[in-house]
Amino acid sequence: LLSAAGSKCVLSQSNPPLTDKDVGCIAEALRDSGIVELYLTGNEVTMNGAEDIAAALRVNENILRLSVGDNSMSDEGALSFAAALKDNATLVWLDLQGNSISNRGVAGLAEALTTNQTLQELLLQRNEVQCQGLAALVEALKPNNSLRLLNMSLNKIADVGAAAVGHALTLNSSLVEIDLAGNAIKPDGGVAIGAGIATNTQLRVLNLNDNAVGDAGAISLANSLSNSSSCALEVLLLRNNRIAVQGCVALADSLILNSKLLTLDLHGNPGTKERAASLAFAVRHHSRGHANGVMLFNTYRLAT
């Protein structure tokens, strides 16, 4: 499985699950393997197996995508991969989701990203990262020119972490997509992110689903969509965010002025039912601004 050059090896959710001993054998073969993708998701790999795989990454010159999500690697495993990223110059996609990684592990990854200019997508959802860890990570993105996608959904970053993201967005010029869904972000955090997207010319997708940014956060986002020519956002996901009438009105008004946004999801917000007519009018007006009058709101929802 590991010998064919240019191939991928899928050993996810093995039955029985792979253990550190199994992964040690895989890591030894990986050192000079020609495969470009390796998937080890959903096994029983701990920090010891992570150390073996990371050591192989430091010498492997072929692998592009690695998934070790939903194992038990903890911070120690994350630190092993962080060390590998300092030497590896081929990996573009790394999945570390669901590994009980906290601030310490993310701080190590952050340090690695200050020098690594190859990794393009980093998946860290469903871990235990708090605001301090995310702050270290987004600080590292200021000099980083390679990372395009960061998934931090279902962590614990709250408003302080959201504020760090908002500030980083004013300086980072590489991120195209960021997922912060399910992070207990409230109005202050929503306002900070709204301010951050105003001057960012690269971010296209922002997922804030299942937070609580409320009207204040929605208005801040709407202001950037309405008034900033720099804002490049194409997809804005705001489902289940406690956005009431004022926020929905602001977002509806922004659709009339903004010609770039393609997808807006407001499902599950209390203001959508009361302002359905205003939102529908704004969507129709927005659509007429595009070639052939194409309806571009692929997942826009009016119903709660």
Disulfide bonds with the S-S distance in Angstrom:
none
